[in-house]
Amino acid sequence: MESFYASFKREEYNAKEYEFFEDLENSVDSYMEFYNNYRPHESLKNKTPNQFEAEFYKNLTIKKSQIAL
């Protein structure tokens, strides 16, 4: 979460002015979508968080099926 908030403040929040609270809410929602689905993360081997999580669960399922055999 700390990484998300730091990135959000650096890349989104400080670059804009918000007239209404709803504008800020929309900005947070849009940035979360971008951050999780489109923005690669060096710490995740240049994958998005959703790609990394999907790969993790795919590998976990494969390991579980191998154990069951």
Backbone as JSON Lines, residues from 0, in Angstrom:
{"i":0,"aa":"M","n":[0.82,-1.19,0.0],"ca":[0.0,0.0,0.0],"c":[0.86,1.26,0.0]}
{"i":1,"aa":"E","n":[1.95,1.22,0.73],"ca":[2.81,2.41,0.78],"c":[3.36,2.74,-0.6]}
{"i":2,"aa":"S","n":[3.72,1.71,-1.34],"ca":[4.23,1.93,-2.7],"c":[3.15,2.54,-3.59]}
{"i":3,"aa":"F","n":[1.92,2.02,-3.46],"ca":[0.82,2.56,-4.25],"c":[0.61,4.04,-3.95]}
{"i":4,"aa":"Y","n":[0.54,4.38,-2.66],"ca":[0.28,5.78,-2.29],"c":[1.42,6.69,-2.73]}
{"i":5,"aa":"A","n":[2.65,6.23,-2.61],"ca":[3.78,7.05,-3.06],"c":[3.69,7.29,-4.55]}
{"i":6,"aa":"S","n":[3.39,6.24,-5.31],"ca":[3.27,6.39,-6.76],"c":[2.09,7.27,-7.13]}
{"i":7,"aa":"F","n":[0.98,7.08,-6.43],"ca":[-0.21,7.89,-6.71],"c":[0.08,9.36,-6.48]}
{"i":8,"aa":"K","n":[0.69,9.68,-5.36],"ca":[0.99,11.09,-5.08],"c":[1.96,11.66,-6.1]}
{"i":9,"aa":"R","n":[2.99,10.9,-6.44],"ca":[4.02,11.37,-7.37],"c":[3.48,11.49,-8.8]}
{"i":10,"aa":"E","n":[2.71,10.51,-9.26],"ca":[2.32,10.45,-10.66],"c":[0.95,11.07,-10.96]}
{"i":11,"aa":"E","n":[0.1,11.17,-9.96],"ca":[-1.27,11.6,-10.23],"c":[-1.68,12.8,-9.37]}
{"i":12,"aa":"Y","n":[-1.66,12.63,-8.08],"ca":[-2.22,13.63,-7.17],"c":[-1.52,14.99,-7.27]}
{"i":13,"aa":"N","n":[-0.21,15.0,-7.25],"ca":[0.53,16.27,-7.29],"c":[0.48,16.95,-8.65]}
{"i":14,"aa":"A","n":[0.07,16.23,-9.68],"ca":[0.03,16.79,-11.03],"c":[-1.31,17.46,-11.34]}
{"i":15,"aa":"K","n":[-2.28,17.34,-10.44],"ca":[-3.62,17.85,-10.71],"c":[-4.13,18.69,-9.56]}
{"i":16,"aa":"E","n":[-5.14,19.48,-9.85],"ca":[-5.89,20.18,-8.82],"c":[-7.32,19.66,-8.89]}
{"i":17,"aa":"Y","n":[-7.9,19.4,-7.73],"ca":[-9.23,18.83,-7.66],"c":[-10.2,19.87,-7.12]}
{"i":18,"aa":"E","n":[-11.21,20.16,-7.91],"ca":[-12.2,21.14,-7.49],"c":[-13.22,20.52,-6.54]}
{"i":19,"aa":"F","n":[-13.56,19.27,-6.8],"ca":[-14.56,18.57,-6.0],"c":[-13.99,17.26,-5.5]}
{"i":20,"aa":"F","n":[-14.52,16.8,-4.37],"ca":[-14.07,15.53,-3.8],"c":[-14.32,14.38,-4.78]}
{"i":21,"aa":"E","n":[-15.42,14.44,-5.53],"ca":[-15.73,13.4,-6.51],"c":[-14.64,13.31,-7.59]}
{"i":22,"aa":"D","n":[-14.04,14.43,-7.92],"ca":[-12.94,14.43,-8.89],"c":[-11.75,13.64,-8.35]}
{"i":23,"aa":"L","n":[-11.47,13.83,-7.08],"ca":[-10.38,13.07,-6.44],"c":[-10.73,11.59,-6.39]}
{"i":24,"aa":"E","n":[-11.96,11.27,-6.03],"ca":[-12.39,9.86,-6.0],"c":[-12.22,9.21,-7.38]}
{"i":25,"aa":"N","n":[-12.66,9.89,-8.42],"ca":[-12.52,9.36,-9.78],"c":[-11.06,9.2,-10.17]}
{"i":26,"aa":"S","n":[-10.24,10.12,-9.74],"ca":[-8.82,10.04,-10.03],"c":[-8.19,8.82,-9.35]}
{"i":27,"aa":"V","n":[-8.57,8.58,-8.11],"ca":[-8.05,7.41,-7.38],"c":[-8.51,6.14,-8.07]}
{"i":28,"aa":"D","n":[-9.78,6.05,-8.44],"ca":[-10.29,4.86,-9.13],"c":[-9.56,4.61,-10.44]}
{"i":29,"aa":"S","n":[-9.38,5.65,-11.22],"ca":[-8.68,5.52,-12.5],"c":[-7.24,5.09,-12.31]}
{"i":30,"aa":"Y","n":[-6.59,5.69,-11.33],"ca":[-5.18,5.35,-11.1],"c":[-5.04,3.92,-10.59]}
{"i":31,"aa":"M","n":[-5.96,3.47,-9.75],"ca":[-5.91,2.08,-9.27],"c":[-6.02,1.1,-10.44]}
{"i":32,"aa":"E","n":[-6.91,1.41,-11.37],"ca":[-7.06,0.57,-12.56],"c":[-5.75,0.54,-13.36]}
{"i":33,"aa":"F","n":[-5.18,1.69,-13.56],"ca":[-3.9,1.8,-14.28],"c":[-2.79,1.07,-13.54]}
{"i":34,"aa":"Y","n":[-2.68,1.31,-12.25],"ca":[-1.61,0.75,-11.43],"c":[-1.65,-0.78,-11.41]}
{"i":35,"aa":"N","n":[-2.83,-1.34,-11.29],"ca":[-2.96,-2.78,-11.17],"c":[-2.99,-3.53,-12.5]}
{"i":36,"aa":"N","n":[-3.42,-2.88,-13.57],"ca":[-3.6,-3.59,-14.85],"c":[-2.64,-3.2,-15.96]}
{"i":37,"aa":"Y","n":[-2.05,-2.02,-15.89],"ca":[-1.25,-1.55,-17.02],"c":[0.16,-1.1,-16.67]}
{"i":38,"aa":"R","n":[0.41,-0.73,-15.45],"ca":[1.71,-0.18,-15.06],"c":[2.62,-1.32,-14.6]}
{"i":39,"aa":"P","n":[3.67,-1.64,-15.38],"ca":[4.59,-2.69,-14.94],"c":[5.4,-2.24,-13.73]}
{"i":40,"aa":"H","n":[5.75,-3.19,-12.87],"ca":[6.49,-2.91,-11.66],"c":[7.82,-3.64,-11.71]}
{"i":41,"aa":"E","n":[8.87,-2.9,-11.53],"ca":[10.2,-3.51,-11.58],"c":[10.33,-4.6,-10.52]}
{"i":42,"aa":"S","n":[9.77,-4.37,-9.34],"ca":[9.88,-5.35,-8.26],"c":[9.11,-6.64,-8.58]}
{"i":43,"aa":"L","n":[8.22,-6.6,-9.56],"ca":[7.46,-7.78,-9.97],"c":[7.95,-8.31,-11.32]}
{"i":44,"aa":"K","n":[9.21,-8.08,-11.6],"ca":[9.83,-8.52,-12.86],"c":[9.12,-7.93,-14.07]}
{"i":45,"aa":"N","n":[8.81,-6.63,-13.97],"ca":[8.15,-5.86,-15.03],"c":[6.79,-6.42,-15.45]}
{"i":46,"aa":"K","n":[6.08,-6.96,-14.47],"ca":[4.71,-7.39,-14.68],"c":[3.8,-6.46,-13.89]}
{"i":47,"aa":"T","n":[2.53,-6.42,-14.28],"ca":[1.57,-5.66,-13.49],"c":[1.19,-6.51,-12.27]}
{"i":48,"aa":"P","n":[0.66,-5.89,-11.22],"ca":[0.24,-6.69,-10.06],"c":[-0.77,-7.79,-10.43]}
{"i":49,"aa":"N","n":[-1.69,-7.49,-11.32],"ca":[-2.67,-8.51,-11.7],"c":[-2.03,-9.64,-12.48]}
{"i":50,"aa":"Q","n":[-1.08,-9.34,-13.35],"ca":[-0.37,-10.39,-14.07],"c":[0.42,-11.27,-13.1]}
{"i":51,"aa":"F","n":[1.09,-10.63,-12.17],"ca":[1.9,-11.36,-11.2],"c":[1.04,-12.27,-10.34]}
{"i":52,"aa":"E","n":[-0.1,-11.76,-9.88],"ca":[-1.0,-12.55,-9.04],"c":[-1.59,-13.73,-9.83]}
{"i":53,"aa":"A","n":[-2.0,-13.49,-11.07],"ca":[-2.55,-14.56,-11.89],"c":[-1.52,-15.66,-12.11]}
{"i":54,"aa":"E","n":[-0.29,-15.27,-12.37],"ca":[0.78,-16.25,-12.57],"c":[1.05,-17.04,-11.28]}
{"i":55,"aa":"F","n":[1.01,-16.35,-10.15],"ca":[1.22,-17.0,-8.87],"c":[0.17,-18.09,-8.64]}
{"i":56,"aa":"Y","n":[-1.11,-17.74,-8.83],"ca":[-2.18,-18.72,-8.59],"c":[-2.18,-19.84,-9.62]}
{"i":57,"aa":"K","n":[-1.78,-19.54,-10.84],"ca":[-1.65,-20.58,-11.85],"c":[-0.59,-21.59,-11.43]}
{"i":58,"aa":"N","n":[0.57,-21.1,-10.98],"ca":[1.64,-21.99,-10.53],"c":[1.24,-22.75,-9.28]}
{"i":59,"aa":"L","n":[0.5,-22.12,-8.39],"ca":[0.04,-22.78,-7.18],"c":[-0.9,-23.92,-7.53]}
{"i":60,"aa":"T","n":[-1.79,-23.7,-8.48],"ca":[-2.73,-24.74,-8.91],"c":[-1.97,-25.91,-9.54]}
{"i":61,"aa":"I","n":[-0.96,-25.6,-10.34],"ca":[-0.15,-26.65,-10.96],"c":[0.55,-27.48,-9.89]}
{"i":62,"aa":"K","n":[1.13,-26.81,-8.89],"ca":[1.82,-27.52,-7.82],"c":[0.87,-28.39,-7.03]}
{"i":63,"aa":"K","n":[-0.32,-27.9,-6.75],"ca":[-1.31,-28.68,-6.01],"c":[-1.73,-29.91,-6.79]}
{"i":64,"aa":"S","n":[-1.9,-29.77,-8.1],"ca":[-2.3,-30.92,-8.92],"c":[-1.18,-31.94,-9.01]}
{"i":65,"aa":"Q","n":[0.07,-31.5,-8.98],"ca":[1.2,-32.43,-9.0],"c":[1.3,-33.21,-7.71]}
{"i":66,"aa":"I","n":[0.99,-32.55,-6.6],"ca":[1.02,-33.2,-5.3],"c":[-0.08,-34.25,-5.2]}
{"i":67,"aa":"A","n":[-1.24,-33.96,-5.77],"ca":[-2.38,-34.85,-5.71],"c":[-2.14,-36.13,-6.51]}
{"i":68,"aa":"L","n":[-1.26,-36.07,-7.48],"ca":[-0.99,-37.26,-8.29],"c":[-0.15,-38.17,-7.5]}
